[in-house]
Structure formats: C-alpha cells, structure tokens
Amino acid sequence: MPRTAAAAPRFLDSNVVLRYFERSDPDKSHRARQLLERVERGEEKVATSALVVFEVVFTLQRTYGVPKASVRDMMRDLLSLPALQLPRKDLCLDALDLYVEKNVSFADAYTAVYMRSRGVTEIYSWDSDFDRFEDVSRIAPPA
C-alpha cells in the first residue's frame, strides 16, 4: 500500500533490492520494481543501512557474477534516489568508485573511505589490498 512521502520511512532490506536487480522470481521482482518506482517518484520514503549495501554488493558480485563496474552503476542509481535515506550515503558512493578503481573488495574500499572521513591514515592489517590506497599506510601487527 503506497504511503505519503511525509510518513516515517520503512526499512529497505537487501532481499528486496536483490529481487529488483536479479529477476529469478518474477512476482517479487515486479513488486520490488513497483516499490522502488514509488520511492523514485517520492511517493514513499525508505531507509537502509551500510550493511544492506555491503550485502547487496557482495551478493551481486559473488553469487550472481555481476562485474564490479556494473555493480557500482546499479548501486549508484539506487543510492541516488532522494527518498532513500542512508546515513553517510556519501561514504558508500565514494566506496563504490574505489571498489572499481582500485579493484578491491567493497569492504576494503569502504574502510579506506571511512578512514579518510575520520582523518585516519594508518591501519593495522595483513591485507595488502590497502597498499593500493595512496593515503593509507598499512602496518602489520607487531610480533
């Protein structure tokens, strides 16, 4: 049932987003599309979290084999909907770009973007993917 834009948002879970992108269940895909079209028109507000974004990115890439650049574009379109509320949406959008540009996991890209936002330049990690970020110094935990 459609709601007014003034109503409190409902939470948007990853399975609805995945059904929107992946169409193995035509009924759920259609219903997800209808919901997101209402959000796009501003007829309904939804809220989600960075964890949902992580799960969708991971599932699209790993389970469905969607190339990183396509995942970025799909998620960028979704996250750009004004009626979709996401705390620090800018971090997720920036991380999507780094995820493709640096060819790293979305989690590593998000971590690098989050570190920048906090003015943190050093990370304890054995993950050499952090060496791909010019503004991050990776430090192996001491013995």
FENBELMO-V33429 format. One record per run of one state. SS is the DSSP state (alpha for helix, beta for strand, coil for the rest). FROM is the first residue (numbers start at 0). LEN is the number of residues. Records with the same first field share a line. If there is no record, write none. Layout:
BEGIN
SS->FROM-LEN, FROM-LEN
END
This chain:
BEGIN
coil->0-9, 11-2, 21-4, 40-5, 48-1, 62-5, 79-4, 86-2, 101-4, 118-3, 124-3, 132-4, 139-4
beta->9-2, 45-3, 83-3, 121-3, 136-3
alpha->13-8, 25-15, 49-13, 67-12, 88-13, 105-13, 127-5
END
